[in-house]
């Protein structure tokens, strides 16, 4: 560990994960799939960068977040058809989240707000031919289901950015 201030560690994690978040958002909008490579890349960032900026014991315990969210995601996939890619991505993002009441509260508020705003924005954009025409080959325009990777990635990025600001 580098012995960084927490907000600096979160800034580094935010910057490291941001390209993956954009990849997940674009891929889910265009293909309605989150590539396994994106999930693996997110985990690799936590392995390498996380180990450098998070105290080792905390880093080690955060792997339980991955396991728990992966199990919950698999159960949601089997019962309510929650996307498998969404489940895997949520599990890969889980170790970046601190497990304390204020952090979980922030995460839940962000997830609700980002999901609602992403859903409304997506549905409005697909109803406007000029906007839909900017990316006519996106599968998400014509599918009934919603690309939930968009709010998942947005929530992780917003969470890390907020903690980076201290």
C-alpha positions in Angstrom: 0.0 0.0 0.0 1.2 3.5 -0.8 -0.1 5.1 2.4 -2.3 7.5 0.6 -5.1 9.7 2.0 -8.5 8.0 1.5 -9.7 10.6 -1.0 -6.5 10.2 -3.1 -7.0 6.4 -3.1 -10.6 6.9 -4.3 -9.4 9.3 -7.0 -7.0 6.8 -8.3 -9.6 4.1 -8.2 -12.1 6.4 -10.0 -9.6 7.2 -12.7 -8.6 3.6 -13.2 -12.2 2.3 -13.4 -13.7 5.1 -15.5 -12.6 3.7 -18.9 -14.2 0.3 -18.0 -17.3 2.1 -16.8 -17.6 3.8 -20.2 -17.0 0.5 -22.0 -19.7 -1.2 -20.0 -22.2 1.6 -20.7 -21.5 1.7 -24.4 -21.6 -2.1 -24.7 -24.8 -2.5 -22.8 -26.5 0.2 -24.9 -25.2 -1.1 -28.2 -25.3 -4.9 -27.6 -27.4 -5.4 -24.4 -24.4 -7.3 -23.1 -21.6 -6.6 -20.7 -18.4 -8.3 -22.0 -16.7 -10.8 -19.7 -13.5 -8.9 -20.6 -14.9 -5.8 -19.0 -15.7 -7.7 -15.8 -12.3 -9.2 -15.7 -10.7 -5.8 -16.4 -12.6 -4.4 -13.4 -11.4 -7.2 -11.2 -7.9 -6.7 -12.4 -8.0 -3.1 -11.5 -9.1 -4.0 -8.0 -6.3 -6.6 -7.8 -3.5 -4.4 -8.9 -4.5 -0.8 -8.2 -6.7 -1.7 -5.1 -3.8 -3.5 -3.5 -1.6 -0.4 -4.0 -4.1 2.1 -2.5 -6.2 0.2 0.0 -4.8 -1.2 3.3 -4.1 -5.0 2.8 -6.6 -6.2 5.4 -9.4 -4.0 4.0 -8.5 -5.1 0.5 -8.6 -8.7 1.5 -12.0 -8.4 3.3 -13.5 -6.6 0.3 -13.2 -9.8 -1.7 -16.2 -11.0 0.4 -18.2 -8.3 -1.3 -17.4 -9.9 -4.6 -18.5 -13.3 -3.4 -21.7 -12.1 -1.8 -22.8 -10.0 -4.7 -22.0 -12.7 -7.2 -24.1 -15.2 -5.3 -27.0 -12.7 -5.0 -26.6 -11.8 -8.7 -26.7 -15.5 -9.7 -29.9 -16.0 -7.6 -31.5 -12.9 -9.2 -30.5 -14.1 -12.7 -32.2 -17.5 -12.0 -35.3 -16.1 -10.4 -36.2 -12.7 -12.0 -34.0 -12.8 -15.1 -31.6 -10.2 -13.9 -28.9 -10.0 -16.6 -26.0 -12.4 -16.1 -23.6 -9.6 -17.3 -25.2 -7.2 -14.9 -24.7 -9.7 -12.1 -21.1 -10.3 -12.9 -20.3 -6.6 -13.3 -22.0 -5.8 -10.0 -19.9 -8.4 -8.3 -16.7 -7.1 -9.9 -17.6 -3.5 -8.8 -18.6 -4.6 -5.2 -15.0 -4.7 -3.8 -14.6 -1.0 -4.6 -17.5 -0.2 -2.1 -16.8 0.3 1.6 -19.0 -1.6 3.9 -20.2 0.9 6.5 -23.6 2.5 7.0 -22.9 5.9 5.4 -21.2 4.3 2.4 -24.1 1.8 1.9 -26.7 4.6 2.3 -24.8 6.7 -0.3 -24.6 3.7 -2.7 -28.3 3.0 -2.4 -29.3 6.6 -3.0 -26.9 6.9 -6.0 -28.2 3.6 -7.4 -31.8 4.7 -7.2 -31.1 8.2 -8.6 -28.8 7.0 -11.4 -31.2 4.1 -12.4 -34.2 6.5 -12.5 -32.3 9.1 -14.5 -30.7 6.6 -16.9 -34.1 4.9 -17.5 -35.9 8.1 -18.2 -33.1 9.5 -20.4 -32.9 6.2 -22.3 -36.6 6.0 -22.9 -36.8 9.6 -24.0 -33.8 9.4 -26.3 -35.2 6.3 -28.0 -38.5 8.1 -28.6 -36.8 11.0 -30.4 -35.9 9.9 -34.0 -33.0 12.4 -34.3 -31.3 11.1 -31.2 -32.1 7.4 -32.0 -30.6 8.0 -35.4 -27.2 8.9 -33.9 -26.8 5.3 -33.0 -29.3 3.4 -35.1 -27.7 0.0 -34.5 -28.1 0.0 -30.7 -30.1 -3.0 -29.6 -31.3 -1.2 -26.5 -33.5 1.0 -28.6 -35.7 -1.9 -29.6 -35.6 -4.2 -26.6 -38.2 -4.1 -23.9 -35.6 -4.7 -21.2 -33.4 -1.9 -19.9 -29.6 -1.9 -20.2 -28.9 -2.0 -16.4 -25.2 -1.9 -16.9 -25.7 1.8 -17.6 -26.8 2.7 -14.0 -24.5 0.1 -12.5 -21.4 1.7 -14.1 -22.7 5.2 -13.5 -23.3 4.4 -9.8 -19.8 3.0 -9.3 -18.2 6.0 -11.0 -20.3 8.5 -9.1 -19.6 6.8 -5.8 -15.8 6.8 -6.3 -15.9 10.4 -7.5 -17.8 11.5 -4.4 -15.4 9.9 -2.1 -12.5 11.2 -4.2 -13.7 14.7 -3.5 -13.5 13.9 0.2 
